[in-house]
Amino acid sequence: MTRLLLRCLWAISAAVFLSAGHGNNAPKDERDNSGDVFKTLRSGGFVLVMRHAHSPSDQDNSKGYSEGCVLAPGRGLDETGLLQGQLWSALIEKEQIPILKAYTSHYCRAWDTAAALSGNAEVAPHPSQVTTDPDKIALFKVQVEHDLDANPGSNVLLVSHSNIAPLYGAAVKAGEDELPEGVMSIVDPETWGTIARVSVMDDNGNPSVIVN
């Protein structure tokens, strides 16, 4: 399925969600005034690490949209996940955040999320996004660092799963059982640690840009 059709699906999902009274007409900006993380991202040099958008298990009629992705039983993006993708797409476009390339798991819930966020950048399924092997992870980190060094002013996007994203620095906050779905960690490749986390929904599922 082409990206144009995917973007139409994300836009339709957002319109349905918002018209049902689940949010405002645009994400509410709740950024910390002490710093502009988006201005920082526009300068490039970071790894944007996230778990796929909302995808509860055991869904009826789950779907995958990216050609070639593997649809795990009952694990496509649901309405909320599609909305998260649309909100992320709009935010990245609005803030003009440059993305060089997106690496993703081969599962549809991750691949479809990466497609939503990547704009016109290449989206590449990669074995690093499903492995916990320390040696393979270390080698892939070197590859990402090389990508960034060779392309100053850009960022690299990694979209995977709750057990993989933290291996690339995605931060699990105190009180969280696992990494939340659809929340992006801004990772410094010099330390592979999170400098900020960004979400496009509040705890009630309303569109809201939150940086912490």
Rosetta blueprint (number, residue, H / E / L):
1 M L
2 T L
3 R H
4 L H
5 L H
6 L H
7 R H
8 C H
9 L H
10 W H
11 A H
12 I H
13 S H
14 A H
15 A H
16 V H
17 F H
18 L H
19 S H
20 A H
21 G H
22 H H
23 G L
24 N L
25 N L
26 A L
27 P L
28 K E
29 D E
30 E E
31 R L
32 D L
33 N L
34 S L
35 G L
36 D L
37 V H
38 F H
39 K H
40 T H
41 L H
42 R H
43 S L
44 G L
45 G L
46 F L
47 V E
48 L E
49 V E
50 M E
51 R E
52 H L
53 A L
54 H L
55 S L
56 P L
57 S L
58 D L
59 Q L
60 D L
61 N L
62 S L
63 K L
64 G L
65 Y L
66 S L
67 E L
68 G L
69 C L
70 V E
71 L L
72 A L
73 P L
74 G L
75 R L
76 G L
77 L L
78 D L
79 E H
80 T H
81 G H
82 L H
83 L H
84 Q H
85 G H
86 Q H
87 L H
88 W H
89 S H
90 A H
91 L H
92 I H
93 E H
94 K H
95 E H
96 Q L
97 I L
98 P L
99 I E
100 L E
101 K E
102 A E
103 Y E
104 T E
105 S L
106 H L
107 Y E
108 C H
109 R H
110 A H
111 W H
112 D H
113 T H
114 A H
115 A H
116 A H
117 L H
118 S L
119 G L
120 N L
121 A L
122 E E
123 V E
124 A E
125 P E
126 H L
127 P H
128 S H
129 Q H
130 V L
131 T L
132 T L
133 D L
134 P H
135 D H
136 K H
137 I H
138 A H
139 L H
140 F H
141 K H
142 V H
143 Q H
144 V H
145 E H
146 H H
147 D H
148 L H
149 D H
150 A H
151 N L
152 P L
153 G L
154 S L
155 N E
156 V E
157 L E
158 L E
159 V E
160 S E
161 H L
162 S L
163 N L
164 I L
165 A H
166 P H
167 L H
168 Y H
169 G L
170 A L
171 A L
172 V L
173 K L
174 A L
175 G L
176 E L
177 D L
178 E L
179 L L
180 P L
181 E L
182 G L
183 V L
184 M E
185 S E
186 I E
187 V E
188 D E
189 P L
190 E L
191 T L
192 W L
193 G E
194 T E
195 I E
196 A E
197 R E
198 V E
199 S E
200 V E
201 M E
202 D L
203 D L
204 N L
205 G L
206 N L
207 P E
208 S E
209 V E
210 I E
211 V E
212 N L
